[in-house]
């Protein structure tokens, strides 16, 4: 969670007024002012909106004190807040019509633990509300029964000896690499359409030729 000082520094870095931040984040200028002067303690939803607004402007928060302008094509997200931001991006890609979202090496229990059950339930509900089926393909460990994205996703099992918990998400023009460690996560996002498309080719080869439907006999 960025500090008040980081929010002020981020605005200064890109020359935003409090009103411009409010507009980009979908908040009121008064609300932003109260956050910055310490009279209002924002909830996690408000912080997510602020972080997402700065992310669109290529601004990253570093630790508890740093702010920088992103200059490359790779950015890093961390922890439950970063994970939620990733899932917000996946939702926006789906909402925009991406029917070929791919998740490789899915680990449902870890997802729920880090995102939080209530937050994941909200995410799943909005994905189902798009009224499209199987626009998300998910490869999970052979024998996995916790198929949490049922209703908008299609699942297939992967052989145990080929599976690991280094998860990869392809959505829109982006590839996200998720590294889970001690109930925490670090996410590296590459915004490069050619790499995203190439990964999807490899994913679909594995999907069609190696993975199997859960209702069929296990490996």
Residue pairs with C-beta under 8 A, 6 or more apart in sequence:
1 44
1 47
1 81
2 10
2 47
2 50
2 51
2 61
3 64
3 65
4 35
4 36
4 38
5 65
6 61
6 64
6 65
6 66
6 67
7 21
7 35
7 36
7 50
8 36
9 67
10 16
10 54
10 59
10 61
10 67
11 17
11 18
11 20
11 21
13 59
13 67
13 68
13 69
14 54
14 57
14 59
14 69
16 24
16 57
18 29
18 32
18 33
18 36
19 29
19 32
21 27
21 32
21 50
21 53
22 28
22 29
22 31
22 32
24 53
24 56
24 57
25 32
25 49
25 50
25 52
25 53
26 49
27 46
27 49
27 50
31 40
31 46
34 40
35 41
35 42
35 46
35 50
42 50
44 81
47 81
48 81
48 84
48 85
48 88
51 61
51 81
51 85
52 85
52 88
54 60
54 61
55 75
55 85
58 69
58 70
58 71
59 67
59 68
59 69
59 70
60 67
60 68
60 69
60 70
60 75
60 76
61 67
62 68
73 190
73 191
73 192
74 188
74 189
74 190
74 191
75 188
75 189
75 191
76 82
76 186
76 187
76 188
76 189
77 83
77 85
77 86
77 186
77 187
77 189
78 184
78 185
78 186
78 187
79 114
79 184
79 185
80 114
80 115
80 116
80 185
82 185
82 186
82 187
83 111
83 114
83 115
83 178
83 185
83 187
84 115
84 119
86 169
86 176
86 178
86 187
86 189
87 115
87 123
89 171
89 172
89 174
89 189
90 101
90 169
90 171
91 123
91 126
91 127
92 172
93 101
93 171
93 172
93 174
94 101
94 127
94 130
94 132
94 135
94 136
94 152
94 171
95 130
96 172
98 135
98 171
98 172
99 132
99 135
100 135
100 137
100 170
100 200
101 135
101 136
101 137
101 169
101 170
101 171
102 136
102 137
102 138
102 168
102 169
102 170
102 171
102 199
102 200
102 203
102 204
103 136
103 137
103 138
103 139
103 167
103 168
103 169
103 170
104 139
104 167
104 168
104 169
104 203
104 206
105 139
105 140
105 141
105 158
105 163
105 164
105 165
105 166
105 167
105 168
106 138
106 139
106 140
106 144
106 167
107 140
107 141
107 165
107 167
107 180
108 140
108 144
108 146
108 147
108 148
109 146
110 165
110 180
110 183
110 185
111 120
111 148
112 120
112 148
113 183
114 180
114 183
114 184
114 185
115 123
120 148
124 148
124 149
124 151
124 152
127 136
127 149
127 151
127 152
128 151
128 152
130 152
132 152
133 151
133 152
134 152
134 153
134 154
135 152
135 153
136 149
136 152
136 153
136 154
137 153
137 154
137 156
137 203
137 207
138 149
138 153
138 154
138 155
138 156
139 155
139 156
139 157
139 158
139 203
139 206
139 207
139 211
140 147
140 155
140 156
140 157
140 158
140 163
141 157
141 158
141 160
141 163
142 157
142 158
142 159
142 160
142 163
142 218
142 219
143 157
143 160
143 218
144 155
144 157
144 214
147 153
147 155
147 214
149 155
155 213
155 214
156 207
156 211
156 212
156 213
156 214
157 211
157 212
157 213
157 214
157 218
157 219
158 206
158 210
158 211
159 210
159 219
160 219
162 210
165 180
166 177
166 178
166 179
167 177
167 178
167 180
168 175
168 176
168 177
168 178
168 199
169 175
169 176
169 178
170 176
170 196
170 199
170 200
170 203
171 196
172 196
173 191
173 192
173 193
173 196
174 189
174 190
174 191
174 192
174 196
175 189
175 190
175 192
175 195
175 196
175 199
176 187
176 188
176 189
176 190
177 187
177 188
177 189
177 190
178 185
178 186
178 187
179 185
179 186
179 187
179 188
190 196
212 218
212 219
